[in-house]
């Protein structure tokens, strides 16, 4: 037994020594490859440039004569600006080289949590050479610049009816006329002077009523629908965790409203209330989702000055907007134009909120779990509740106005 224990001890020490020596050799060799620029790195998030916020698929590939430690692994982590870092990804797949016995690259894929809706700037890739026991991890940092942006999360499908402002109609000609009415779309009762060839005899045979098809017409004009979204706040905000999470929730609601308004068949335009940073590969056309993603809280352009009251067809504010601004907009904006104010005091759930199934099943952890209890006693939450009460009073006498944290409107 004593001899067996000595043999087992020697085996463990030998394996650890071999693993350590293997990690050290492959790490030094990789450093020489990086110094001589004989390796290239590639990283891909989502579709290559954007992904929806949350757990984002990511793949990393290192091209070159890279050696793995004996019975060990090579792991990578991407380092972003503002001291953010991705999850570990193991490079466990070989990329073969055509008509060659040695691989041309190693690759790994996985998911990393990118919770904030916005632009992520990757600065470096941290490469770790790990032994088989996970006791030793030798790092190497390689500069790697890439930009990506995470879109707000899409909420459940909503149906919101919205129409262009009347002063905007019949002013913007389009290349492909839109059908406004016609055969198989509308019918009307037969009147004197109607073409009898347009009588629908099938309907007459069933109901005995004479109806005719309305001749198909196409309107060569279409109106743009202007959706005004303000990120103005009237509070002393800082770049803290509460402010960031409130912005995340607000962007989710704005995206839901934008996509719901788009389903009305009009081209939706979103004027900016701030300068949006440019991102390579993102054009000016059809960049509304990027515009929502890249926006941030601002306190320079007030909503009352930002809005064009003759064009606006839909207005969205946050409950961070001062009640005085809401009163001005409600007074100047025509009564038929909807105003939605997103209620942010409940954006971070209460720590006392639970469901019956939580008794039997452990609830899934979310990035906001650590914020629930501090948010209950935060001074910003108390100020928000007071402001929301004043906003609700200001909107009491106006139709088409909502202060809500759940976008389920039938406008």
Secondary structure, 3 states (H helix, E strand, C coil): CHHHHHHHHHHHHHHHHHHHHHHHHHHHHHHHHHHCCCCEEEEEECCCCEEECEEEEEEEEEECCCCCCCCCEEEEEEEECCCEECCCEECCEEECCCCCCCCCEEEEEEEEEECCCCEEEEEEEEEEEECCCCCCEEEEEEEEEEEEEEECCCCCCCCCCCCCCHHHCCCCEEEEEEEEECCCCCEEECCCCCCHHHECHHHHHHHCCCEEECCCEEEEECCEEEEEECCECCCCCCCCHHHHHHHHHHHHHHHHHHHHHHCCCCEEECCCCCCCCCCCCCCCCCCHHHHHHHCCCECCCCHHHHCCCCCEEEEEEECCCCHHHHHHHHHHCCCCCEEEEECCCCCCCCCCCCCHHHHCCCCCCCCCHHHHHHHHCCHHHHHHHHHHHHHHHHCCCCCCEEEECCCCCCC
